[in-house]
Amino acid sequence: LNLGLLVCIECSGIHRQIGVHISKVRSLTLDTRVWSSKGTVHMFEHIGNSVSNALWEANATARDKPAPGAALAEKERFVR
């Protein structure tokens, strides 16, 4: 939650496998208590994926980042 970005279901699974001591993921549909706070929703609206990606993927090239339709193994390599 603290990064303010959304990931696909496949990438969320990869992040969960890494472990909660490294990466924490919340579900948009299952973790409804998280989204009841207007402050949380406001943060996501203002940070968003573009701002977060500019920070966390600053050193990644377009060739490094897998396309949405990429194989799961390729996405896992990128996340780890």
C-alpha positions as CSV (number, residue, x, y, z in Angstrom):
1,L,0.0,0.0,0.0
2,N,2.8,2.4,0.8
3,L,4.0,2.5,-2.8
4,G,0.6,3.5,-4.2
5,L,0.5,1.3,-7.3
6,L,-1.5,-1.4,-8.8
7,V,-0.2,-4.7,-10.3
8,C,-1.8,-7.5,-12.3
9,I,-2.9,-10.7,-10.6
10,E,0.2,-12.6,-11.9
11,C,2.6,-10.0,-10.6
12,S,0.8,-9.9,-7.2
13,G,1.3,-13.6,-6.9
14,I,5.0,-13.2,-7.6
15,H,5.3,-10.5,-4.9
16,R,3.4,-12.7,-2.4
17,Q,5.9,-15.5,-3.1
18,I,8.8,-13.3,-2.2
19,G,7.4,-12.9,1.3
20,V,5.6,-10.3,3.3
21,H,8.9,-9.2,5.0
22,I,10.0,-7.9,1.5
23,S,6.8,-7.2,-0.4
24,K,3.2,-6.7,0.8
25,V,0.3,-6.9,-1.6
26,R,-3.4,-6.1,-1.0
27,S,-6.3,-7.3,-3.1
28,L,-8.7,-4.7,-4.5
29,T,-11.7,-7.0,-4.0
30,L,-10.8,-9.1,-0.9
31,D,-9.1,-6.6,1.4
32,T,-12.1,-4.2,1.5
33,R,-11.2,-2.7,4.9
34,V,-8.0,-1.3,3.4
35,W,-10.0,0.6,0.8
36,S,-12.6,2.1,3.2
37,S,-10.2,4.9,4.1
38,K,-10.6,8.0,1.9
39,G,-6.9,8.8,2.6
40,T,-5.8,5.5,1.0
41,V,-7.9,6.0,-2.1
42,H,-6.7,9.6,-2.3
43,M,-3.1,8.5,-2.1
44,F,-3.6,6.0,-4.9
45,E,-5.3,8.6,-7.1
46,H,-2.4,11.0,-6.6
47,I,0.6,8.7,-6.7
48,G,-0.5,6.2,-9.2
49,N,1.5,3.8,-11.3
50,S,3.2,6.5,-13.5
51,V,4.8,8.2,-10.5
52,S,5.7,4.9,-8.8
53,N,7.1,3.4,-12.0
54,A,9.3,6.5,-12.6
55,L,10.9,5.9,-9.2
56,W,11.1,2.1,-9.0
57,E,11.9,1.4,-12.6
58,A,14.2,4.4,-13.2
59,N,17.1,2.1,-14.1
60,A,15.1,-0.4,-16.1
61,T,15.2,-0.2,-19.9
62,A,12.1,-0.8,-22.1
63,R,13.8,-4.1,-23.0
64,D,14.0,-5.2,-19.3
65,K,10.3,-4.6,-18.5
66,P,8.1,-7.5,-19.6
67,A,5.0,-6.7,-21.7
68,P,1.6,-7.4,-20.2
69,G,1.3,-10.6,-22.2
70,A,4.8,-11.9,-21.3
71,A,5.3,-15.3,-19.9
72,L,5.0,-15.7,-16.1
73,A,8.7,-16.7,-15.9
74,E,9.7,-13.4,-17.6
75,K,7.6,-11.4,-15.2
76,E,9.1,-13.2,-12.2
77,R,12.6,-12.5,-13.4
78,F,11.8,-8.8,-13.6
79,V,10.1,-8.6,-10.2
80,R,12.9,-10.5,-8.4
